[in-house]
Amino acid sequence: MDTFADELNYLEISRSALLGNAETVISEVGVPVMGVLKCDGYGVSIEEAARIWDRAGAAMFAVSEPKEALTVHELGLGKDILLLAPVADPAIIRDLVRAGVILTVSDLDGAKRYLDVMRTDAAAELSPVRVHIAVDTGMGRFGIRYSDVEQMKQVYLLQGLQCEGVFSHFSESFEAEYSRTKVQFGRFMKALDALQTAGVSVGMRHIANSCAALRFPETRLDAVRIGSALVGALPVKVSVPLKRAAVYKAQVVAVKTLMPGDSTGYACDYKAKRETRAAVVALGHTSGYMLSGPEDAFSFRNLLRNGYHVFKDFRKAPSVLYKGSRLPLLGRAGTQYSLFDTAGTDIQPGDYVTAPFEYLFPHSRRRFVE
């Protein structure tokens, strides 16, 4: 029996697949790679992901939260760590600067805040404030607007900042055509050209995430930031072979027969149309399965798009796999247990099924295999 410390469900992660994906990307892009470690290393643990990237030869790391930066720093891997979001808390700023973490500047006031905080630190002269400047080219989250070159220039000219790079982020690099991404890339390059014309040495230029780096080579510049490609979970096809590095495994705890008209789950939203042999599987929202809901319908176009995907999902029920056979979900996924149609299989209590891994919902129980 395939068990792991008597757990009913867990995330099985292949180290060889992780390493293979990292090495494949590094070989393909031909520029330094930042291994992005957000979302607990895209669900496979930040420590494991950092060690894999280090072994594969990544040039540096990138994270999205201060705690992640300090966690990676404590691993002692000796690589630079870029925090991709600005920081406001003085104590956290001091801890990050002392650890040598590279901070993100999202506006001139934020840059001045970093300097003001460190001027009150007794060890400030031993801790240079290293930064990369974020440019907002259309993501609308962090960064100086791409057209405000003067503000970028003022940040570069601040005494006490060690400006080592400049970056932006694509909002739709998974798009079917090179359209929105091309516009953002053009805005970024225009801003950098203006800075360089003004005599500013901009440092490392980076904008490409996993999808852009593997689909649009011209966006690679001086470095690329690779995150989801590590676990092989890209939303679109790319030209290089990536392996799914993780899969949920969940145990069948019971097998029962539903008679025509029998219902399952809260609200009795599913009724059997025929005699159905069903497996009760220890898989549900608490382990991340089917946890994501519909996207925000913030525009009529998005509402139509959501409706299309709901229709597609209605026609093809979510499922798990057992010995290569697809077992459709019966009704809704439960909190901890869900029912699946076992037709055509000999599945029994104690057997394990597998389910797709959604990296946005890290699993607390992990098993690493080589």
NORSUL-V145751 format. One record per pair of residues at least 24 apart in sequence whose ideal C-beta (glycine too) atoms are under 6 Angstrom apart, sorted by the first residue. I is the first residue (numbers start at 0). J is the second residue. D is the distance in whole Angstrom. If there is no record, write none. Layout:
# NORSUL-V145751
i | j | d
I | J | D
I | J | D
This chain:
# NORSUL-V145751
i | j | d
0 | 349 | 6
1 | 351 | 5
3 | 366 | 5
6 | 364 | 5
7 | 250 | 5
7 | 281 | 4
8 | 249 | 4
8 | 281 | 5
8 | 282 | 6
8 | 286 | 5
9 | 248 | 6
9 | 364 | 4
9 | 366 | 5
10 | 245 | 6
10 | 247 | 6
10 | 362 | 4
10 | 365 | 5
11 | 246 | 6
11 | 248 | 5
11 | 366 | 5
12 | 43 | 5
12 | 245 | 5
12 | 365 | 6
12 | 367 | 5
13 | 244 | 5
13 | 368 | 6
14 | 367 | 6
14 | 369 | 5
15 | 369 | 6
16 | 242 | 4
16 | 244 | 4
17 | 51 | 5
17 | 244 | 5
18 | 51 | 6
18 | 55 | 6
20 | 229 | 5
20 | 231 | 5
20 | 241 | 5
21 | 51 | 6
21 | 52 | 6
21 | 55 | 4
21 | 229 | 6
22 | 55 | 5
23 | 239 | 5
24 | 225 | 5
24 | 228 | 5
25 | 55 | 6
25 | 56 | 6
27 | 239 | 5
28 | 212 | 5
28 | 219 | 6
28 | 223 | 5
30 | 219 | 5
30 | 222 | 6
31 | 58 | 4
31 | 222 | 4
32 | 57 | 5
32 | 58 | 6
32 | 223 | 6
32 | 225 | 5
33 | 59 | 5
33 | 61 | 4
33 | 222 | 6
33 | 224 | 5
34 | 60 | 5
35 | 61 | 5
35 | 224 | 5
35 | 226 | 3
36 | 60 | 6
36 | 62 | 5
37 | 62 | 6
37 | 63 | 4
39 | 361 | 4
41 | 226 | 6
41 | 227 | 6
41 | 230 | 5
41 | 358 | 4
42 | 358 | 4
42 | 361 | 4
43 | 245 | 6
45 | 70 | 6
49 | 74 | 6
61 | 224 | 5
65 | 91 | 5
65 | 95 | 6
68 | 100 | 5
72 | 98 | 5
81 | 131 | 6
85 | 109 | 5
89 | 116 | 5
92 | 116 | 5
93 | 120 | 5
96 | 126 | 5
96 | 128 | 6
97 | 126 | 5
101 | 129 | 5
101 | 131 | 6
102 | 130 | 5
103 | 131 | 6
103 | 133 | 5
104 | 130 | 5
104 | 132 | 5
104 | 154 | 6
105 | 133 | 5
105 | 141 | 5
105 | 142 | 6
106 | 143 | 6
107 | 150 | 5
107 | 153 | 5
107 | 154 | 6
110 | 154 | 5
110 | 157 | 6
114 | 159 | 5
127 | 161 | 5
128 | 160 | 5
129 | 161 | 5
129 | 163 | 6
130 | 160 | 6
130 | 162 | 6
131 | 164 | 4
131 | 166 | 6
132 | 165 | 5
134 | 167 | 5
134 | 190 | 6
136 | 167 | 4
136 | 183 | 4
136 | 186 | 4
136 | 187 | 5
137 | 170 | 6
137 | 183 | 5
138 | 168 | 5
138 | 170 | 5
145 | 186 | 4
145 | 190 | 5
148 | 190 | 6
148 | 193 | 4
152 | 197 | 6
152 | 199 | 6
155 | 199 | 5
163 | 202 | 5
164 | 202 | 4
164 | 203 | 3
165 | 201 | 5
165 | 204 | 6
166 | 205 | 5
166 | 206 | 6
167 | 206 | 5
169 | 208 | 6
169 | 211 | 5
172 | 208 | 6
172 | 210 | 4
172 | 211 | 4
173 | 210 | 5
173 | 234 | 5
173 | 235 | 5
177 | 215 | 6
184 | 218 | 5
213 | 237 | 4
230 | 358 | 6
232 | 358 | 5
245 | 356 | 4
246 | 353 | 5
246 | 356 | 6
247 | 354 | 4
247 | 356 | 6
248 | 351 | 5
248 | 353 | 6
249 | 280 | 5
249 | 281 | 5
249 | 282 | 4
249 | 352 | 6
250 | 281 | 5
250 | 351 | 6
251 | 278 | 5
251 | 280 | 6
251 | 346 | 6
251 | 348 | 5
251 | 350 | 5
252 | 279 | 5
252 | 281 | 6
253 | 279 | 4
253 | 348 | 6
254 | 278 | 5
254 | 348 | 6
263 | 329 | 6
263 | 330 | 5
263 | 338 | 5
264 | 330 | 4
264 | 331 | 5
268 | 330 | 6
269 | 329 | 6
269 | 330 | 3
275 | 340 | 6
276 | 341 | 5
277 | 329 | 6
277 | 338 | 5
278 | 339 | 5
278 | 341 | 5
278 | 346 | 6
279 | 336 | 6
279 | 338 | 6
280 | 337 | 6
280 | 339 | 6
280 | 352 | 6
281 | 336 | 6
282 | 337 | 5
283 | 332 | 5
283 | 333 | 4
283 | 334 | 5
283 | 335 | 5
283 | 336 | 6
283 | 337 | 5
284 | 334 | 5
285 | 334 | 6
285 | 335 | 5
287 | 357 | 6
287 | 360 | 3
288 | 332 | 6
288 | 354 | 6
289 | 317 | 6
289 | 332 | 4
290 | 360 | 5
319 | 352 | 4
319 | 354 | 5
320 | 353 | 5
321 | 346 | 5
321 | 352 | 5
